[in-house]
Amino acid sequence: MPTRSSVFCPVCNETISHGDSLEHHLVYEHRPRELASRLASEWEAEELGVEE
């Protein structure tokens, strides 16, 4: 029987508990503003070369 590897949250840099999905973790453990900030900073780093 294959085993699933642990899921890692790129926002809080923690491993998500077994059986929890990344989507569920993001929705219930992080605020929308926190997620938006993370997404914007990643986009700026890729598109504009701006580092945090």
PQR file with spaces between the fields and no chain letter, atoms N, CA, C, O and H, PARSE charges and radii, in Angstrom:
ATOM       1  N    MET     1       0.852   -1.169    0.000 -0.4000 1.5000
ATOM       2  CA   MET     1       0.000    0.000    0.000 -0.0000 2.0000
ATOM       3  C    MET     1       0.909    1.248    0.000  0.5500 1.7000
ATOM       4  O    MET     1       1.776    1.382    0.863 -0.5500 1.4000
ATOM       5  N    PRO     2       0.708    2.148   -0.961 -0.5600 1.5000
ATOM       6  CA   PRO     2       1.540    3.354   -1.014  0.2800 2.0000
ATOM       7  C    PRO     2       1.203    4.310    0.125  0.5500 1.7000
ATOM       8  O    PRO     2       0.057    4.397    0.568 -0.5500 1.4000
ATOM       9  N    THR     3       2.210    5.012    0.581 -0.4000 1.5000
ATOM      10  CA   THR     3       1.987    5.993    1.641 -0.0000 2.0000
ATOM      11  C    THR     3       2.081    7.397    1.061  0.5500 1.7000
ATOM      12  O    THR     3       2.857    7.649    0.139 -0.5500 1.4000
ATOM      13  H    THR     3       3.140    4.942    0.221  0.4000 1.0000
ATOM      14  N    ARG     4       1.291    8.298    1.605 -0.4000 1.5000
ATOM      15  CA   ARG     4       1.331    9.696    1.182 -0.0000 2.0000
ATOM      16  C    ARG     4       2.416   10.405    1.958  0.5500 1.7000
ATOM      17  O    ARG     4       2.575   10.206    3.163 -0.5500 1.4000
ATOM      18  H    ARG     4       0.661    8.093    2.354  0.4000 1.0000
ATOM      19  N    SER     5       3.161   11.236    1.251 -0.4000 1.5000
ATOM      20  CA   SER     5       4.173   12.017    1.940 -0.0000 2.0000
ATOM      21  C    SER     5       3.482   13.171    2.676  0.5500 1.7000
ATOM      22  O    SER     5       2.350   13.538    2.361 -0.5500 1.4000
ATOM      23  H    SER     5       3.032   11.397    0.273  0.4000 1.0000
ATOM      24  N    SER     6       4.171   13.719    3.635 -0.4000 1.5000
ATOM      25  CA   SER     6       3.628   14.820    4.416 -0.0000 2.0000
ATOM      26  C    SER     6       3.428   16.042    3.540  0.5500 1.7000
ATOM      27  O    SER     6       4.185   16.286    2.601 -0.5500 1.4000
ATOM      28  H    SER     6       5.091   13.421    3.891  0.4000 1.0000
ATOM      29  N    VAL     7       2.396   16.805    3.864 -0.4000 1.5000
ATOM      30  CA   VAL     7       2.109   18.043    3.145 -0.0000 2.0000
ATOM      31  C    VAL     7       2.728   19.187    3.933  0.5500 1.7000
ATOM      32  O    VAL     7       2.598   19.253    5.155 -0.5500 1.4000
ATOM      33  H    VAL     7       1.781   16.607    4.627  0.4000 1.0000
ATOM      34  N    PHE     8       3.395   20.081    3.230 -0.4000 1.5000
ATOM      35  CA   PHE     8       4.098   21.195    3.847 -0.0000 2.0000
ATOM      36  C    PHE     8       3.395   22.488    3.481  0.5500 1.7000
ATOM      37  O    PHE     8       3.092   22.720    2.310 -0.5500 1.4000
ATOM      38  H    PHE     8       3.500   20.028    2.237  0.4000 1.0000
ATOM      39  N    CYS     9       3.132   23.334    4.468 -0.4000 1.5000
ATOM      40  CA   CYS     9       2.490   24.625    4.235 -0.0000 2.0000
ATOM      41  C    CYS     9       3.562   25.677    3.968  0.5500 1.7000
ATOM      42  O    CYS     9       4.405   25.927    4.830 -0.5500 1.4000
ATOM      43  H    CYS     9       3.379   23.146    5.418  0.4000 1.0000
ATOM      44  N    PRO    10       3.544   26.295    2.789 -0.5600 1.5000
ATOM      45  CA   PRO    10       4.542   27.314    2.474  0.2800 2.0000
ATOM      46  C    PRO    10       4.310   28.642    3.201  0.5500 1.7000
ATOM      47  O    PRO    10       5.192   29.501    3.201 -0.5500 1.4000
ATOM      48  N    VAL    11       3.165   28.818    3.806 -0.4000 1.5000
ATOM      49  CA   VAL    11       2.861   30.069    4.510 -0.0000 2.0000
ATOM      50  C    VAL    11       3.452   30.052    5.913  0.5500 1.7000
ATOM      51  O    VAL    11       4.128   31.000    6.310 -0.5500 1.4000
ATOM      52  H    VAL    11       2.449   28.120    3.806  0.4000 1.0000
ATOM      53  N    CYS    12       3.203   28.984    6.668 -0.4000 1.5000
ATOM      54  CA   CYS    12       3.695   28.926    8.043 -0.0000 2.0000
ATOM      55  C    CYS    12       4.922   28.037    8.191  0.5500 1.7000
ATOM      56  O    CYS    12       5.461   27.884    9.287 -0.5500 1.4000
ATOM      57  H    CYS    12       2.654   28.213    6.345  0.4000 1.0000
ATOM      58  N    ASN    13       5.360   27.448    7.070 -0.4000 1.5000
ATOM      59  CA   ASN    13       6.548   26.583    7.060 -0.0000 2.0000
ATOM      60  C    ASN    13       6.453   25.425    8.043  0.5500 1.7000
ATOM      61  O    ASN    13       7.426   25.087    8.718 -0.5500 1.4000
ATOM      62  H    ASN    13       4.922   27.572    6.180  0.4000 1.0000
ATOM      63  N    GLU    14       5.275   24.825    8.116 -0.4000 1.5000
ATOM      64  CA   GLU    14       5.065   23.683    9.002 -0.0000 2.0000
ATOM      65  C    GLU    14       4.478   22.517    8.223  0.5500 1.7000
ATOM      66  O    GLU    14       3.817   22.704    7.202 -0.5500 1.4000
ATOM      67  H    GLU    14       4.485   25.100    7.568  0.4000 1.0000
ATOM      68  N    THR    15       4.726   21.324    8.715 -0.4000 1.5000
ATOM      69  CA   THR    15       4.125   20.135    8.133 -0.0000 2.0000
ATOM      70  C    THR    15       2.683   20.044    8.616  0.5500 1.7000
ATOM      71  O    THR    15       2.402   20.229    9.800 -0.5500 1.4000
ATOM      72  H    THR    15       5.263   21.172    9.545  0.4000 1.0000
ATOM      73  N    ILE    16       1.790   19.764    7.706 -0.4000 1.5000
ATOM      74  CA   ILE    16       0.362   19.672    8.029 -0.0000 2.0000
ATOM      75  C    ILE    16       0.067   18.288    8.578  0.5500 1.7000
ATOM      76  O    ILE    16       0.610   17.291    8.103 -0.5500 1.4000
ATOM      77  H    ILE    16       2.019   19.614    6.744  0.4000 1.0000
ATOM      78  N    SER    17      -0.791   18.236    9.577 -0.4000 1.5000
ATOM      79  CA   SER    17      -1.111   16.959   10.212 -0.0000 2.0000
ATOM      80  C    SER    17      -1.631   15.962    9.189  0.5500 1.7000
ATOM      81  O    SER    17      -2.313   16.320    8.229 -0.5500 1.4000
ATOM      82  H    SER    17      -1.232   19.047    9.963  0.4000 1.0000
ATOM      83  N    HIS    18      -1.289   14.696    9.425 -0.4000 1.5000
ATOM      84  CA   HIS    18      -1.680   13.615    8.525 -0.0000 2.0000
ATOM      85  C    HIS    18      -3.198   13.592    8.367  0.5500 1.7000
ATOM      86  O    HIS    18      -3.932   13.679    9.352 -0.5500 1.4000
ATOM      87  H    HIS    18      -0.735   14.405   10.205  0.4000 1.0000
ATOM      88  N    GLY    19      -3.657   13.477    7.147 -0.4000 1.5000
ATOM      89  CA   GLY    19      -5.087   13.416    6.885 -0.0000 2.0000
ATOM      90  C    GLY    19      -5.697   14.769    6.561  0.5500 1.7000
ATOM      91  O    GLY    19      -6.836   14.830    6.099 -0.5500 1.4000
ATOM      92  H    GLY    19      -3.061   13.407    6.347  0.4000 1.0000
ATOM      93  N    ASP    20      -4.976   15.844    6.789 -0.4000 1.5000
ATOM      94  CA   ASP    20      -5.472   17.187    6.488 -0.0000 2.0000
ATOM      95  C    ASP    20      -4.955   17.589    5.111  0.5500 1.7000
ATOM      96  O    ASP    20      -3.825   17.257    4.753 -0.5500 1.4000
ATOM      97  H    ASP    20      -4.050   15.795    7.165  0.4000 1.0000
ATOM      98  N    SER    21      -5.765   18.295    4.344 -0.4000 1.5000
ATOM      99  CA   SER    21      -5.320   18.755    3.032 -0.0000 2.0000
ATOM     100  C    SER    21      -4.751   20.166    3.149  0.5500 1.7000
ATOM     101  O    SER    21      -5.048   20.886    4.103 -0.5500 1.4000
ATOM     102  H    SER    21      -6.682   18.565    4.634  0.4000 1.0000
ATOM     103  N    LEU    22      -3.946   20.548    2.190 -0.4000 1.5000
ATOM     104  CA   LEU    22      -3.369   21.888    2.189 -0.0000 2.0000
ATOM     105  C    LEU    22      -4.487   22.932    2.105  0.5500 1.7000
ATOM     106  O    LEU    22      -4.438   23.949    2.797 -0.5500 1.4000
ATOM     107  H    LEU    22      -3.705   19.964    1.416  0.4000 1.0000
ATOM     108  N    GLU    23      -5.479   22.687    1.269 -0.4000 1.5000
ATOM     109  CA   GLU    23      -6.585   23.636    1.133 -0.0000 2.0000
ATOM     110  C    GLU    23      -7.302   23.833    2.473  0.5500 1.7000
ATOM     111  O    GLU    23      -7.564   24.968    2.871 -0.5500 1.4000
ATOM     112  H    GLU    23      -5.518   21.861    0.706  0.4000 1.0000
ATOM     113  N    HIS    24      -7.616   22.752    3.161 -0.4000 1.5000
ATOM     114  CA   HIS    24      -8.299   22.840    4.449 -0.0000 2.0000
ATOM     115  C    HIS    24      -7.442   23.618    5.446  0.5500 1.7000
ATOM     116  O    HIS    24      -7.945   24.481    6.164 -0.5500 1.4000
ATOM     117  H    HIS    24      -7.403   21.830    2.838  0.4000 1.0000
ATOM     118  N    HIS    25      -6.160   23.311    5.485 -0.4000 1.5000
ATOM     119  CA   HIS    25      -5.239   24.000    6.389 -0.0000 2.0000
ATOM     120  C    HIS    25      -5.216   25.502    6.095  0.5500 1.7000
ATOM     121  O    HIS    25      -5.312   26.317    7.013 -0.5500 1.4000
ATOM     122  H    HIS    25      -5.751   22.610    4.901  0.4000 1.0000
ATOM     123  N    LEU    26      -5.090   25.868    4.818 -0.4000 1.5000
ATOM     124  CA   LEU    26      -5.019   27.290    4.451 -0.0000 2.0000
ATOM     125  C    LEU    26      -6.302   28.032    4.828  0.5500 1.7000
ATOM     126  O    LEU    26      -6.251   29.159    5.322 -0.5500 1.4000
ATOM     127  H    LEU    26      -5.012   25.207    4.072  0.4000 1.0000
ATOM     128  N    VAL    27      -7.440   27.401    4.596 -0.4000 1.5000
ATOM     129  CA   VAL    27      -8.730   28.043    4.889 -0.0000 2.0000
ATOM     130  C    VAL    27      -8.942   28.232    6.388  0.5500 1.7000
ATOM     131  O    VAL    27      -9.416   29.282    6.821 -0.5500 1.4000
ATOM     132  H    VAL    27      -7.481   26.486    4.195  0.4000 1.0000
ATOM     133  N    TYR    28      -8.591   27.218    7.183 -0.4000 1.5000
ATOM     134  CA   TYR    28      -8.918   27.260    8.605 -0.0000 2.0000
ATOM     135  C    TYR    28      -7.794   27.722    9.526  0.5500 1.7000
ATOM     136  O    TYR    28      -8.043   28.033   10.691 -0.5500 1.4000
ATOM     137  H    TYR    28      -8.206   26.364    6.831  0.4000 1.0000
ATOM     138  N    GLU    29      -6.572   27.772    9.027 -0.4000 1.5000
ATOM     139  CA   GLU    29      -5.453   28.159    9.883 -0.0000 2.0000
ATOM     140  C    GLU    29      -4.832   29.512    9.526  0.5500 1.7000
ATOM     141  O    GLU    29      -4.036   30.046   10.298 -0.5500 1.4000
ATOM     142  H    GLU    29      -6.370   27.519    8.081  0.4000 1.0000
ATOM     143  N    HIS    30      -5.184   30.070    8.366 -0.4000 1.5000
ATOM     144  CA   HIS    30      -4.585   31.332    7.934 -0.0000 2.0000
ATOM     145  C    HIS    30      -5.674   32.334    7.554  0.5500 1.7000
ATOM     146  O    HIS    30      -6.713   31.971    7.003 -0.5500 1.4000
ATOM     147  H    HIS    30      -5.831   29.636    7.738  0.4000 1.0000
ATOM     148  N    ARG    31      -5.409   33.590    7.861 -0.4000 1.5000
ATOM     149  CA   ARG    31      -6.351   34.649    7.521 -0.0000 2.0000
ATOM     150  C    ARG    31      -6.206   35.038    6.049  0.5500 1.7000
ATOM     151  O    ARG    31      -5.116   34.917    5.490 -0.5500 1.4000
ATOM     152  H    ARG    31      -4.565   33.884    8.309  0.4000 1.0000
ATOM     153  N    PRO    32      -7.290   35.503    5.409 -0.5600 1.5000
ATOM     154  CA   PRO    32      -7.223   35.903    3.999  0.2800 2.0000
ATOM     155  C    PRO    32      -6.125   36.934    3.723  0.5500 1.7000
ATOM     156  O    PRO    32      -5.441   36.847    2.704 -0.5500 1.4000
ATOM     157  N    ARG    33      -5.953   37.899    4.615 -0.4000 1.5000
ATOM     158  CA   ARG    33      -4.929   38.925    4.396 -0.0000 2.0000
ATOM     159  C    ARG    33      -3.520   38.314    4.419  0.5500 1.7000
ATOM     160  O    ARG    33      -2.651   38.721    3.648 -0.5500 1.4000
ATOM     161  H    ARG    33      -6.509   37.969    5.444  0.4000 1.0000
ATOM     162  N    GLU    34      -3.305   37.353    5.290 -0.4000 1.5000
ATOM     163  CA   GLU    34      -2.023   36.664    5.368 -0.0000 2.0000
ATOM     164  C    GLU    34      -1.738   35.909    4.058  0.5500 1.7000
ATOM     165  O    GLU    34      -0.620   35.945    3.545 -0.5500 1.4000
ATOM     166  H    GLU    34      -4.011   37.022    5.916  0.4000 1.0000
ATOM     167  N    LEU    35      -2.756   35.231    3.531 -0.4000 1.5000
ATOM     168  CA   LEU    35      -2.598   34.496    2.280 -0.0000 2.0000
ATOM     169  C    LEU    35      -2.367   35.443    1.106  0.5500 1.7000
ATOM     170  O    LEU    35      -1.533   35.176    0.241 -0.5500 1.4000
ATOM     171  H    LEU    35      -3.664   35.202    3.948  0.4000 1.0000
ATOM     172  N    ALA    36      -3.109   36.551    1.080 -0.4000 1.5000
ATOM     173  CA   ALA    36      -2.946   37.532    0.004 -0.0000 2.0000
ATOM     174  C    ALA    36      -1.554   38.142    0.033  0.5500 1.7000
ATOM     175  O    ALA    36      -0.940   38.333   -1.017 -0.5500 1.4000
ATOM     176  H    ALA    36      -3.786   36.768    1.782  0.4000 1.0000
ATOM     177  N    SER    37      -1.058   38.445    1.201 -0.4000 1.5000
ATOM     178  CA   SER    37       0.274   39.014    1.344 -0.0000 2.0000
ATOM     179  C    SER    37       1.334   38.039    0.833  0.5500 1.7000
ATOM     180  O    SER    37       2.265   38.437    0.132 -0.5500 1.4000
ATOM     181  H    SER    37      -1.556   38.291    2.054  0.4000 1.0000
ATOM     182  N    ARG    38       1.189   36.784    1.181 -0.4000 1.5000
ATOM     183  CA   ARG    38       2.150   35.767    0.743 -0.0000 2.0000
ATOM     184  C    ARG    38       2.121   35.609   -0.776  0.5500 1.7000
ATOM     185  O    ARG    38       3.168   35.537   -1.419 -0.5500 1.4000
ATOM     186  H    ARG    38       0.433   36.461    1.750  0.4000 1.0000
ATOM     187  N    LEU    39       0.923   35.555   -1.338 -0.4000 1.5000
ATOM     188  CA   LEU    39       0.769   35.409   -2.780 -0.0000 2.0000
ATOM     189  C    LEU    39       1.362   36.614   -3.513  0.5500 1.7000
ATOM     190  O    LEU    39       2.064   36.451   -4.511 -0.5500 1.4000
ATOM     191  H    LEU    39       0.073   35.613   -0.815  0.4000 1.0000
ATOM     192  N    ALA    40       1.082   37.816   -3.019 -0.4000 1.5000
ATOM     193  CA   ALA    40       1.605   39.027   -3.640 -0.0000 2.0000
ATOM     194  C    ALA    40       3.124   39.077   -3.562  0.5500 1.7000
ATOM     195  O    ALA    40       3.774   39.458   -4.536 -0.5500 1.4000
ATOM     196  H    ALA    40       0.512   37.948   -2.208  0.4000 1.0000
ATOM     197  N    SER    41       3.704   38.702   -2.431 -0.4000 1.5000
ATOM     198  CA   SER    41       5.161   38.757   -2.304 -0.0000 2.0000
ATOM     199  C    SER    41       5.828   37.739   -3.221  0.5500 1.7000
ATOM     200  O    SER    41       6.898   38.013   -3.765 -0.5500 1.4000
ATOM     201  H    SER    41       3.176   38.392   -1.640  0.4000 1.0000
ATOM     202  N    GLU    42       5.224   36.579   -3.401 -0.4000 1.5000
ATOM     203  CA   GLU    42       5.785   35.587   -4.314 -0.0000 2.0000
ATOM     204  C    GLU    42       5.702   36.076   -5.752  0.5500 1.7000
ATOM     205  O    GLU    42       6.645   35.897   -6.523 -0.5500 1.4000
ATOM     206  H    GLU    42       4.355   36.356   -2.958  0.4000 1.0000
ATOM     207  N    TRP    43       4.575   36.697   -6.123 -0.4000 1.5000
ATOM     208  CA   TRP    43       4.421   37.231   -7.473 -0.0000 2.0000
ATOM     209  C    TRP    43       5.451   38.335   -7.724  0.5500 1.7000
ATOM     210  O    TRP    43       6.090   38.360   -8.775 -0.5500 1.4000
ATOM     211  H    TRP    43       3.809   36.843   -5.497  0.4000 1.0000
ATOM     212  N    GLU    44       5.613   39.245   -6.764 -0.4000 1.5000
ATOM     213  CA   GLU    44       6.573   40.333   -6.921 -0.0000 2.0000
ATOM     214  C    GLU    44       7.992   39.787   -7.075  0.5500 1.7000
ATOM     215  O    GLU    44       8.769   40.298   -7.882 -0.5500 1.4000
ATOM     216  H    GLU    44       5.094   39.225   -5.910  0.4000 1.0000
ATOM     217  N    ALA    45       8.328   38.769   -6.319 -0.4000 1.5000
ATOM     218  CA   ALA    45       9.657   38.180   -6.412 -0.0000 2.0000
ATOM     219  C    ALA    45       9.898   37.577   -7.787  0.5500 1.7000
ATOM     220  O    ALA    45      10.982   37.727   -8.351 -0.5500 1.4000
ATOM     221  H    ALA    45       7.697   38.354   -5.663  0.4000 1.0000
ATOM     222  N    GLU    46       8.885   36.888   -8.333 -0.4000 1.5000
ATOM     223  CA   GLU    46       9.020   36.268   -9.652 -0.0000 2.0000
ATOM     224  C    GLU    46       8.988   37.278  -10.781  0.5500 1.7000
ATOM     225  O    GLU    46       9.860   37.270  -11.650 -0.5500 1.4000
ATOM     226  H    GLU    46       8.004   36.765   -7.875  0.4000 1.0000
ATOM     227  N    GLU    47       7.993   38.146  -10.774 -0.4000 1.5000
ATOM     228  CA   GLU    47       7.765   39.058  -11.897 -0.0000 2.0000
ATOM     229  C    GLU    47       8.610   40.315  -11.867  0.5500 1.7000
ATOM     230  O    GLU    47       9.023   40.812  -12.915 -0.5500 1.4000
ATOM     231  H    GLU    47       7.284   38.152  -10.068  0.4000 1.0000
ATOM     232  N    LEU    48       8.871   40.832  -10.681 -0.4000 1.5000
ATOM     233  CA   LEU    48       9.557   42.109  -10.581 -0.0000 2.0000
ATOM     234  C    LEU    48      10.960   41.985  -10.014  0.5500 1.7000
ATOM     235  O    LEU    48      11.718   42.956  -10.019 -0.5500 1.4000
ATOM     236  H    LEU    48       8.535   40.428   -9.830  0.4000 1.0000
ATOM     237  N    GLY    49      11.310   40.820   -9.534 -0.4000 1.5000
ATOM     238  CA   GLY    49      12.630   40.642   -8.935 -0.0000 2.0000
ATOM     239  C    GLY    49      12.760   41.306   -7.585  0.5500 1.7000
ATOM     240  O    GLY    49      13.867   41.608   -7.140 -0.5500 1.4000
ATOM     241  H    GLY    49      10.694   40.032   -9.530  0.4000 1.0000
ATOM     242  N    VAL    50      11.636   41.536   -6.931 -0.4000 1.5000
ATOM     243  CA   VAL    50      11.627   42.174   -5.608 -0.0000 2.0000
ATOM     244  C    VAL    50      11.715   41.105   -4.538  0.5500 1.7000
ATOM     245  O    VAL    50      10.928   40.159   -4.549 -0.5500 1.4000
ATOM     246  H    VAL    50      10.737   41.291   -7.292  0.4000 1.0000
ATOM     247  N    GLU    51      12.642   41.232   -3.624 -0.4000 1.5000
ATOM     248  CA   GLU    51      12.785   40.273   -2.527 -0.0000 2.0000
ATOM     249  C    GLU    51      12.060   40.813   -1.299  0.5500 1.7000
ATOM     250  O    GLU    51      11.926   42.024   -1.124 -0.5500 1.4000
ATOM     251  H    GLU    51      13.282   42.001   -3.614  0.4000 1.0000
ATOM     252  N    GLU    52      11.595   39.894   -0.451 -0.4000 1.5000
ATOM     253  CA   GLU    52      10.911   40.289    0.796 -0.0000 2.0000
ATOM     254  C    GLU    52      11.841   41.006    1.716  0.5500 1.7000
ATOM     255  O    GLU    52      11.441   41.410    2.808 -0.5500 1.4000
ATOM     256  H    GLU    52      11.704   38.910   -0.594  0.4000 1.0000
